[in-house]
Structures are given as C-alpha cells and as structure tokens.
C-alpha cells in the first residue's frame, strides 16, 4: 500500500476514527481519548463483542460522551480491537471513571467475568486529537467505516516538528484534495510519547485503488517536504485498516449534525 495512504478510531472511533469532536471548545487545541487496544483470543471474538457492547452501554450510561469500537479490517493484526472513550481533561480521572458510574459492583464483576477470559492482551493509553493539525470529518463513522491508520514511531524529541510539518503539508493537501478527514493523534500517557497516529476515512476498500486525495492536493514543495521526513523523523512506520463497529459501539451523538 502506498505510504501516503493514511487511519489511528478509538479510536477510537478513535478516523481515527474518533467521530465528532464532542466536548471540544473553539479555543481547545486537543480532544482527549482513552484508547484501549485489545487482542482477543482466537475463536472468542463473538463472546468478546457481546460483552464489549454491554460495556459500551454501561460507560455511556456512566457519562461517557461515546464509546467507539473498531476492529481489524483484513489488513492488520488479527483479533485486534480498539475502544475509544472521549474525555475533556485529565481532571475526569480525579472524579471517577465512567465504568464506576455506569455499573454497580455486582454488574462490574459479572461483566468482567465475561470479558476477561476472551482477552489475550490489553493496553490502555491516553491520546490527543491535535485539532490544529487535523481536518474535521465531513461524515460520520458509520458513513465512512474504514479507517486507514498510519502509525509512526518518531525519533526522540521529533513530535513537535512532525506536527508542524503535517500542518504545513498534509493538512493543506487534505483540504485541497477533498479528503473526508485527516485526524492526527499524539500519545500523552501509557505509550511512547513519540507514537503518532495519522488517520483517514473511507467508505470502501475500492477507494484505496484511486489517486491519493491528500497527495493530489499537495504542491510539489509540500510533497518534497513530506518525503524528506522519512529519513529525518521516523524510526518505524506501519499502515493498517480498522473498521468502525456500529453494532458494538454506543454513540449518542450519531444523530447530531456532523
């Protein structure tokens, strides 16, 4: 796949995947998400999904703006799920978690008994949608369920410079090329601070055969600037596809204007 085909969502639906920027004020430069990356044991996807659907209903009942779930779509690690929960600031964690507010202790114990046996590994991190470097979605997660994610592991200390170059090159290209969305997520807690997710959204895999909208919208100078990053900024890069799972997710904002 071409390296300029850009997904993270969490997430999370996550475009990445993150959906409308609920809770973001005009003067905010970031929107936070708890990103839960879960690998499910072979043959236990159905059991996990049933429990995860109940989990999403519980956290939304507990005050989460949305619970967005994504799963691997052909290209990527088998059995991988992303769950994204938006939160406005880290003060939220001083006030209690969504799960605590949405489930009684007995319900939490029962749900845990259903989920835990299905999970091979689980990792949580806090990520931030960098609004200044991103293009807000023109459609919903359900309308554009395929999220092409490019995950970058940058060299130490390069994140700010990387975001600045994205803003000068990829973002103008996305706007000129008519891209549905360009969502850039940085890592704040729980993972390497040099991990950056760049996400674009698509309706069908067929769209990946055509000309890259972002590349087409970039000037020659912008393309040259972007290409120069590969030797300067990156330690590692990989691309995969995550599909938004409306059947598992709980998004009260889905009926709102996008």
Helices and strands as residue ranges (DSSP letters): E 30-40, H 45-61, E 67-72, E 80-87, G 90-94, H 98-102, H 105-115, G 116-118, E 119-130, G 131-133, E 146-154, H 159-168, H 170-177, E 183-189, E 195-202, G 205-209, H 213-216, H 220-227, H 229-232, E 234-244, G 252-255
